[in-house]
């Protein structure tokens, strides 16, 4: 077993302004913390670098009413169950607080407020940079997730300056919006949930076509019966190890995820009007 002095020797300072770590993990979310947990169990020295000021902030910065789609029984990471009833659906702040407590529980070496802006190879090691800070490493694991950079279509530049324009990463609550009709562009789960919420206070239009919806009502009953079945199929049937999985998975990826909590009939009942895909901006409102 490695002693503390062994680990300190393997995570050591190198040149001025640079530190050496056997492994650098970029990103302190679920993936980064999970990797850190297993590396620590094996006595492997590492550091986790996260751009936010507090562990879990990637969740805290989402819109106020956001809840997880998966029940709490499946939301915990290795070694620590999620502290909520098994069939409940945690809020985004509960998830954030859980991640923070997870890092504390296992004393994971997370450095917050470190935004990585460069990664390169130098001879037998990698160089990770954050402003004027440098981290040299034998191994680098990028665990930043797939949805960190907002996707904003070029047509938004044509909108009149008086129109309030928010990406979903900036949306928190309906009160951010001015009076009048609201167009939500994008009919995935985020767009559907935001449109459903905004429709309580504003005439709302949802642009785009949903790629389907799960066949059951989302809630505790689904958590007990539907999600275990879906989990089994996803882990054992629709995988790259099976012929049917290799055939079906690309279709799921290309068509996007189905609506889960908010369904098409929910949107209609709330008065949300569905319109075609937005492709341009006219003289006044966006036109499809």
Secondary structure, 3 states (H helix, E strand, C coil): CCCHHHHHHHCEECCCCEEEEEEEEECCCHHHHHHHHHHHHCCCCCEEEECCCCCCHHHHCCCCCCECCCCHHHCCECCECCCCCCCCCCEHHHHHHHHHHHHHHCCCCEEECCCCCEEEEECCEEEEEECCEEEEEEEEEECCCCCCCCCCCHHHHHCCCCCCCCCCCCCCCHHHCCCCCEEEECCCHHHHHHHHHHCCCCCEEEECCCCCECCCCCCHHHHHHHHHHHHHHHHHCCCCCCHHHHHHHHHHHHHCCCECCCCHHHHHHCCCEEECCCCEECCCCEEC
